[in-house]
Amino acid sequence: MKKILLAVLLPFPALSQPLSKEINEKIKRVENSLAPTTVYGDSIPNWNIEERMKQTGIRGLSIAVIRNYKIDWAKGYGWADVDEKRKVNTNTRFQAASISKSINSLGVLKLAEQGKLDTGADINNYLKSWKFPYDSISKNKKITINHLLSHTAGLSIHGFPGYKRDSVLPAIQQLLNGERPANTRAVRSMFAPGLRFQYSGGGTTISQLIVSDITGRPYDQYMQETVLKPLGMNNSSFRQPPVDTAVLSTGYYRNGKAVRGKFHVYPEQAAAGLWTTPTDLAKYIIECQLAYEGKSKKVLSQSMMKARMTPYIDKNAALGVFVIEKGGIQYFNHNGGNEAFLCTSYGSLSGGNGVVIMINGDDFSVVEELLNSVARVYDWKDFYQPSFKTKVKVPRDSLQLLVGRYQLMKDTLSISFCGDELCIQQNNEPPGGFKMYFSDNSNFTIKEVPDAQFRVLKNAEGNVEALQLKQGAMTIRAVKLD
């Protein structure tokens, strides 16, 4: 709930370059057509991007939109760093988090195209400085590059928390073995490879070591020369810790506090270590689209790119990307989430459309709403398919039981009637409050913050004792005061 009313003073947005009247009109429509995937009520709202950033506590946001195989426009909003008064512009770098895995797959598959590895062979054929310790769980089946890139290797370690900037960083072999100073457990088999999908950043980290062992070069240097430079991704780097700190954004939590040291460091470079911009990721998407159609081969050939975009074992998980279908159109996608950084990327496999959105915050709702807005404004057929939840009319005497004040940590929530409905405020803000939408007598939400779910808690006598708020991974109580 804290994020609902968190006021953030946002600077003016920063555009990449002067644009045509048509594109400026589209930008304005995108900025004013944010919509949730789950709609409470019977009409789709049209929210403003800066208002939503204020409501959700997002400090900075950057976006690039792709149309007809070109970047239609790119723009930054808000702050890269509040204390330093640095605004977000199109060159501001954000952590790509798990979108790093998509770029990593290009580098790995380039080695395959050069004949330096077989994507269907045992990974231990290519690992020199460390070997994967097969055991009885793997059922004598060997893990391949295809397994690693499609998350079908049956391996552990979903993701990584990162390290504080002043921490001693583990070597990659220590990471894979779960040895200090690594802060995650060893990457090991959970079940035999090839059975089913099991997301594993640990598996991606093995592919990072394979790249270094085959090339004899540091991973970030290989990726810079082989992938980032050919794609023109000049504002991107896998180097960890990063060095170009003047262009980096600072991560912020939903309570407004910055991450200690501004951001976490990720020695798991292939899985989470890329610093980049939406514009650079848009260049990657466009190259994938053109290579898929045989119109470019800056990194991979058409045949290899098509193999990369083909789901492997799982119906959606391809090699470094997820392939989904909406409105008869296939899209390749990856989302990302590091400590106080979130992002999403989409590219169509036909027609040359796409979008990349990155924020230095930990609330994905605005990212999703802005994605929906782009799909609506650019007429991506049936991409935006909201689900409607019926608003239930609760008897007035039941609503009356909720009226009063509640203690939510250090804040006070107030519930009162606004006409025949109830509205909720936090510390008497906003004026008039937010309308409460009930799905039944005990559960309600606020359409401005659809991921905040409230449950009414009553005692044995039927009196309201508290509200339970669930928002993301957080669940807290607001005790009724009167």
C-alpha positions in Angstrom: 0.0 0.0 0.0 2.9 2.3 0.7 3.6 2.6 -3.0 0.1 3.6 -3.8 0.5 7.2 -2.5 4.3 7.5 -2.8 4.8 10.9 -4.4 7.8 11.2 -6.7 8.7 14.5 -8.3 9.5 13.5 -11.9 11.6 15.6 -14.2 10.5 16.3 -17.8 10.9 13.2 -20.1 13.9 13.0 -22.4 13.4 12.0 -26.0 16.1 10.5 -28.2 15.8 13.0 -31.1 13.3 15.3 -32.9 10.4 13.3 -34.2 7.6 13.6 -36.7 4.1 14.8 -35.8 2.7 11.3 -36.4 5.2 9.7 -34.0 4.8 12.4 -31.4 1.0 11.8 -31.5 1.6 8.1 -31.0 3.9 8.8 -28.0 1.2 10.9 -26.4 -1.3 8.2 -26.9 1.1 5.6 -25.4 1.7 7.8 -22.4 -2.0 8.2 -21.7 -3.2 4.6 -22.5 -1.6 2.5 -19.7 -4.0 -0.3 -18.8 -3.8 -3.3 -16.5 -4.1 -6.9 -17.7 -6.7 -7.5 -15.0 -9.5 -5.0 -15.2 -11.8 -4.4 -12.2 -15.1 -3.2 -13.4 -16.5 -3.1 -16.9 -14.4 -0.5 -18.7 -10.7 -0.4 -19.5 -8.9 2.6 -17.9 -6.5 4.9 -19.7 -3.8 5.9 -17.2 -1.0 8.4 -17.6 2.6 7.2 -17.4 3.9 9.9 -15.0 0.9 9.6 -12.7 1.4 5.8 -12.5 5.1 6.3 -11.8 4.3 8.6 -8.9 1.6 6.2 -7.6 3.9 3.2 -7.7 7.1 4.9 -6.6 9.0 4.2 -9.8 11.9 6.7 -10.0 13.0 6.1 -13.6 11.8 4.4 -16.7 13.1 4.0 -20.3 11.4 2.7 -23.4 12.1 2.0 -27.0 9.4 1.1 -29.5 10.0 -0.9 -32.7 7.9 -0.6 -35.9 8.6 -2.0 -39.3 12.1 -3.3 -38.3 13.2 0.2 -37.0 13.2 2.0 -33.7 10.2 4.3 -34.0 11.1 6.2 -30.9 12.8 6.0 -27.6 12.3 8.0 -24.5 13.3 8.3 -20.8 11.2 9.4 -17.8 12.1 10.3 -14.3 15.4 10.0 -12.4 18.4 7.8 -13.0 19.7 9.0 -9.6 17.6 11.2 -7.3 20.4 12.5 -5.1 22.7 13.3 -8.0 19.8 14.9 -9.9 20.5 12.8 -13.0 17.6 12.4 -15.3 16.9 9.3 -17.3 17.7 9.7 -21.0 18.0 7.2 -23.8 21.6 6.6 -23.0 21.0 5.8 -19.3 21.9 2.2 -18.6 19.8 -0.2 -16.6 20.4 -3.7 -15.5 19.0 -6.1 -18.1 18.8 -8.9 -15.4 17.6 -12.1 -17.1 17.3 -10.5 -20.5 21.1 -11.0 -20.3 20.3 -14.7 -21.1 18.9 -13.8 -24.5 22.1 -11.9 -25.5 24.2 -14.7 -24.0 22.5 -17.2 -26.3 23.8 -15.3 -29.4 27.3 -15.6 -28.1 27.0 -19.3 -27.4 25.3 -20.1 -30.7 28.0 -18.2 -32.5 30.5 -20.7 -31.3 28.3 -23.5 -32.6 28.0 -21.8 -36.0 31.8 -21.6 -36.1 32.1 -25.3 -35.4 33.6 -24.8 -32.0 30.9 -26.7 -30.1 28.0 -29.0 -30.8 24.8 -27.9 -29.1 23.6 -31.5 -28.8 26.8 -32.8 -27.2 27.8 -33.3 -23.5 28.7 -30.0 -21.9 31.7 -31.7 -20.2 33.3 -32.0 -23.7 33.8 -28.2 -23.6 34.3 -27.5 -19.9 38.0 -27.4 -19.0 38.4 -25.4 -15.8 35.4 -27.2 -14.1 33.4 -30.3 -14.9 29.7 -30.9 -14.2 29.4 -33.6 -11.5 26.9 -36.0 -12.9 25.2 -38.3 -10.3 22.4 -40.8 -10.1 19.8 -38.1 -10.5 20.8 -37.5 -14.1 19.9 -41.1 -15.0 23.1 -41.4 -17.1 21.7 -38.7 -19.5 24.1 -36.0 -20.5 23.4 -32.3 -20.4 23.7 -30.3 -23.6 24.0 -26.7 -24.7 20.4 -26.9 -26.0 19.3 -28.0 -22.5 21.2 -25.1 -20.8 19.8 -22.4 -23.1 16.2 -23.8 -23.0 16.1 -24.4 -19.2 15.5 -28.1 -19.8 18.7 -29.4 -18.2 17.0 -30.3 -14.9 19.3 -28.0 -12.9 19.0 -26.1 -9.7 19.4 -22.3 -8.8 16.5 -20.3 -10.4 18.1 -16.9 -10.0 20.8 -14.9 -8.1 20.5 -12.2 -5.5 23.7 -10.4 -6.5 26.4 -9.0 -4.3 26.9 -5.6 -2.6 29.5 -3.5 -4.4 32.0 -3.8 -1.5 31.6 -7.6 -1.3 34.3 -10.1 -2.3 33.1 -11.7 -5.5 33.3 -15.5 -6.1 35.0 -17.0 -9.1 32.6 -18.7 -11.5 33.8 -22.2 -10.3 33.0 -21.2 -6.7 29.5 -20.1 -7.9 28.9 -23.4 -9.6 30.1 -25.3 -6.5 28.3 -23.2 -4.0 31.6 -22.4 -2.2 32.3 -19.2 -0.3 32.1 -16.3 -1.0 29.2 -17.5 -3.2 25.8 -16.6 -1.8 23.9 -19.4 -3.6 24.1 -23.1 -3.4 25.8 -25.4 -5.9 24.3 -25.9 -9.3 23.3 -29.6 -9.4 20.8 -31.9 -11.0 17.2 -31.9 -9.8 16.1 -34.4 -12.3 17.3 -36.0 -15.5 18.0 -33.6 -18.4 15.4 -33.4 -21.2 12.4 -34.2 -19.2 10.7 -30.9 -18.7 11.2 -27.1 -18.3 12.9 -26.0 -15.0 14.1 -22.3 -15.1 17.8 -22.3 -14.1 20.1 -19.3 -14.0 22.6 -21.8 -12.7 22.5 -23.6 -16.1 23.1 -20.3 -17.9 26.1 -19.7 -15.7 27.5 -23.0 -16.9 27.2 -21.7 -20.4 29.2 -18.6 -19.4 32.1 -20.8 -18.3 31.9 -22.8 -21.5 32.3 -19.6 -23.5 35.4 -18.7 -21.5 36.9 -22.2 -21.6 36.5 -22.5 -25.4 37.7 -19.0 -26.3 40.3 -18.6 -23.6 39.0 -15.0 -23.1 37.1 -13.3 -20.3 33.4 -13.7 -21.0 32.6 -10.0 -21.1 35.4 -9.3 -23.6 34.2 -12.1 -25.9 30.6 -10.9 -25.8 31.7 -7.3 -26.4 33.6 -8.2 -29.6 31.4 -11.0 -30.9 27.9 -9.8 -30.1 27.5 -6.3 -28.7 29.9 -4.5 -31.1 28.5 -6.1 -34.3 24.9 -5.2 -33.2 25.9 -1.6 -32.5 25.0 -2.0 -28.8 27.5 0.7 -27.9 25.8 1.5 -24.5 26.0 -2.0 -23.3 28.5 -4.1 -21.3 28.7 -7.4 -19.5 31.6 -6.2 -17.3 31.1 -6.9 -13.6 31.6 -4.8 -11.6 30.6 -2.1 -14.2 33.1 0.8 -14.8 31.0 3.5 -16.6 29.2 4.5 -13.4 28.3 8.0 -14.6 25.8 6.5 -17.1 24.3 3.9 -14.7 20.9 4.2 -13.0 20.5 3.6 -9.3 18.1 1.0 -8.1 15.2 2.0 -5.8 12.8 0.0 -3.6 9.1 0.8 -3.5 9.6 2.6 -0.2 11.7 5.1 -2.0 15.1 4.0 -0.6 18.0 3.4 -2.9 19.8 0.1 -3.0 22.9 0.2 -0.7 25.8 1.1 -3.0 23.2 2.1 -5.7 23.0 -1.4 -7.3 24.1 -5.0 -6.8 26.9 -6.7 -8.7 26.4 -9.9 -10.6 29.4 -12.1 -11.4 26.8 -14.4 -13.0 27.3 -12.3 -16.1 25.5 -14.5 -18.7 22.4 -14.9 -16.4 22.1 -11.4 -15.0 25.1 -9.2 -15.6 24.3 -7.0 -18.7 24.0 -3.2 -18.3 22.2 -1.8 -21.3 19.5 0.6 -22.7 16.2 -0.1 -24.3 17.6 1.4 -27.5 20.5 -1.1 -27.5 18.1 -4.0 -26.8 15.9 -2.8 -29.6 18.9 -3.2 -31.9 19.2 -6.7 -30.8 15.5 -7.4 -31.4 15.6 -5.9 -34.9 18.7 -8.0 -35.8 17.0 -11.1 -34.6 13.9 -10.3 -36.7 16.0 -9.6 -39.9 18.2 -12.6 -39.4 15.1 -14.8 -38.9 13.9 -13.7 -42.3 17.3 -14.0 -44.0 17.9 -10.3 -44.4 20.9 -9.9 -42.1 23.6 -12.0 -40.4 25.6 -9.6 -38.1 25.9 -12.4 -35.6 24.0 -15.5 -36.6 22.8 -17.0 -39.9 19.2 -17.4 -40.8 19.3 -21.2 -40.1 20.9 -20.7 -36.7 18.5 -17.9 -35.8 15.5 -20.1 -36.7 16.9 -22.9 -34.6 17.3 -20.4 -31.7 13.6 -19.4 -32.0 12.3 -22.9 -32.0 10.9 -24.2 -28.7 12.9 -27.1 -27.3 11.1 -29.7 -25.3 8.9 -27.0 -23.6 6.2 -25.5 -25.8 7.5 -21.9 -25.2 11.1 -22.1 -24.1 13.5 -21.8 -27.1 17.2 -21.1 -26.9 17.6 -18.0 -24.8 14.1 -16.7 -25.4 10.5 -17.6 -24.8 8.2 -17.8 -27.9 4.5 -17.0 -27.4 1.6 -16.5 -29.8 -0.9 -13.8 -29.6 -3.5 -13.0 -32.3 -1.8 -15.5 -34.7 1.5 -13.7 -34.4 4.6 -15.2 -32.7 6.7 -13.1 -30.4 10.0 -13.8 -28.8 10.2 -12.5 -25.3 12.2 -12.3 -22.1 11.6 -10.5 -18.8 14.2 -9.5 -16.2 14.4 -8.9 -12.5 17.5 -8.0 -10.5 17.6 -6.2 -7.1 15.5 -3.1 -7.7 15.6 -3.4 -11.5 12.9 -4.8 -13.8 12.4 -5.0 -17.5 10.7 -6.7 -20.4 11.4 -7.2 -24.1 9.2 -8.3 -27.0 9.8 -8.8 -30.7 7.5 -10.2 -33.3 8.7 -12.9 -35.6 6.9 -11.3 -38.5 6.1 -7.6 -39.3 9.0 -6.1 -37.4 7.3 -4.9 -34.2 8.6 -4.8 -30.7 9.2 -2.9 -27.5 11.7 -2.8 -24.6 10.8 -1.3 -21.2 13.3 -0.9 -18.3 12.9 0.6 -14.8 15.1 1.1 -11.8 12.4 -0.1 -9.4 10.7 -3.2 -8.1 7.1 -2.8 -9.2 6.4 -4.6 -12.5 2.8 -3.3 -12.8 3.8 -0.1 -14.7 6.0 -2.1 -17.0 3.1 -4.4 -17.9 0.6 -1.5 -18.2 3.0 0.4 -20.6 3.5 -2.8 -22.6 -0.3 -3.1 -22.9 -0.5 0.6 -24.0 2.1 0.1 -26.8 0.2 -3.0 -28.0 -3.1 -1.0 -28.1 -1.7 2.1 -29.7 0.3 0.2 -32.4 -2.6 -2.2 -33.1 -0.8 -5.4 -32.2 -3.6 -7.8 -33.1 -5.1 -9.4 -30.0 -1.9 -8.9 -28.0 -3.8 -7.0 -25.2 -6.4 -9.4 -23.9 -7.6 -8.1 -20.5 -9.5 -10.3 -18.1 -12.4 -8.6 -16.4 -13.3 -9.2 -12.8 -16.8 -8.6 -11.8 -17.4 -6.0 -9.1 -19.6 -7.4 -6.4 -22.1 -5.2 -4.6 -21.6 -5.7 -0.9 -24.5 -4.9 1.5 -24.2 -1.5 3.2 -24.3 -3.0 6.7 -21.3 -5.2 5.7 -19.5 -2.1 4.3 -20.2 -0.2 7.5 -18.1 -2.8 9.5 -15.0 -1.7 7.5 -15.3 2.0 8.2 -12.6 3.3 10.4 -8.8 3.7 10.8 -6.1 1.0 10.5 -2.5 0.9 11.5 -0.3 -0.2 8.5 3.3 -0.2 9.9 4.0 3.5 10.4 1.1 4.7 8.4 -2.7 5.1 8.9 -5.3 3.8 6.5 -8.7 5.3 6.6 -11.9 3.8 5.1 -15.0 5.8 4.7 -18.1 6.0 2.5 -17.9 7.9 -0.8 -21.5 7.8 -1.9 -22.8 4.2 -1.7 -19.2 2.8 -2.0 -16.1 2.7 0.2 -12.9 4.6 -0.4 -9.5 4.1 1.2 -6.9 6.7 2.0 -3.3 6.5 3.4 -2.4 9.3 5.7 -5.5 11.2 4.4 -4.2 11.0 0.8 -5.3 11.3 -2.0 -8.2 13.6 -1.5 -11.4 11.6 -1.7 -9.5 8.3 -1.5 -9.3 5.3 -3.9 -12.5 3.4 -4.6 -12.5 -0.2 -3.2 -13.6 -2.9 -5.6 -14.9 -6.1 -4.0 -14.8 -9.5 -5.6 -16.7 -10.9 -2.6 -17.6 -9.7 0.9 -14.1 -10.3 2.2 -11.7 -9.4 -0.7 -11.1 -6.1 -2.4 -8.6 -4.3 -4.5 -7.9 -0.8 -5.8 -7.9 -0.5 -9.6 -5.0 2.0 -9.6 -2.8 -0.6 -8.0 -4.1 -4.0 -9.3 -1.4 -6.1 -7.7 -2.4 -4.9 -4.2 -4.9 -7.5 -2.9 -6.8 -6.8 0.4 -8.5 -9.4 2.6 -10.9 -8.5 5.5 -10.0 -10.4 8.7 -12.8 -10.9 11.2 -13.0 -12.3 14.7 -15.4 -15.0 16.0 -18.1 -12.4 16.6 -17.9 -11.2 13.0 -16.2 -7.8 13.8 -13.4 -6.6 11.6 -10.0 -6.9 13.3 -7.6 -6.1 10.5 -6.9 -6.0 6.8 -4.4 -8.3 5.2 -2.5 -6.7 2.3 -0.7 -8.9 -0.1 1.5 -7.2 -2.7 4.1 -9.2 -4.6 6.0 -11.3 -2.1 5.0 -9.0 0.8 2.1 -9.9 3.1 1.3 -7.5 6.0 -1.5 -6.7 8.4 -3.2 -3.4 9.0 -4.8 -3.6 12.5 -8.2 -1.8 13.0 -7.9 1.1 15.4 -11.5 2.2 15.7 
